[in-house]
C-alpha cells in the first residue's frame, strides 16, 4: 500500500484537529470536576454544621417544640425538602454528587486514553513522513541540487540587498531626525528671544504711559 506525502499531511491535519477537540473536552471536564468539588465541600460544611446543631440541641430538632403543631411543621418541612432537592440534607446529596464525580472521572480517563492513542498515531505518521522525505532527498541526483543552490544564492543576494536598502533608509531617517531636532532648537531659541523682546517692550510701554500721566498732572490748568 503506497503512502503519499499528501495523504500523510492530510492525516496529520485530521489528527491535530481531533487533538484540539479532545483538549477542549478535557478542559471542560476539569471545570466540571472543580465545580462538583466545590459543591461537595459546601455540603460537607453543611453536614458538619447540622451535626453541631443536633449536638447543641441534645439530639432533638432545634427549638424543642412538641405536639401537633410541631408535628405539622415537621411534616411541612419534609414536604418542602422533597419538593426542593437543594434543601436535602448532606447525607442524601453526597451519594448523588459522588456518583457524578465517578462518572466524570471515568469519562476523563477514557478521554486521556483516546488522546494518548491519537498522539501515538500522530508520532507514527510523522515518523513515516520524515522517513519518506529523507528517502526522497537521498534519491535525488547530484545535478538536481544545482538549481536549488542557485535559487538559494539568488535569495541570499536579494535578502542582502534588502538589508542594505533598509540600512540606507535608516541612515536617511536618522539624518532627517537630526535636522528636525536642530530646526526645533532654533525655533525654540527664536521664540525665547521674541518673548524676551516682547517683555522688554511691554515694560518700556508701561514706563512711557506712567511718564505721560505724570506730565499731564504737572501741566497748569
ABEGO torsion letter per residue (X at the ends): XBBBAAAAAAAAAAAAAAAAAAAAAAAAAAAAAAAAAAAAAAAAAAAAAAAAAAAAAGGBBBGGBBEAAAAAAAAAAAAAAAABAAABBAAAAAAAAAAAAAAAAAAAAAAAAAAAAAAAAAAAAAAAAAAAAAAAAAABBAAAAAAAAAAAAAAAAAAAAAAAAAAAAAAAAAAAAAAAAAAAAAAAAAAAAAAAAAAAAAAAAAAAAAAAAAAAAABBX
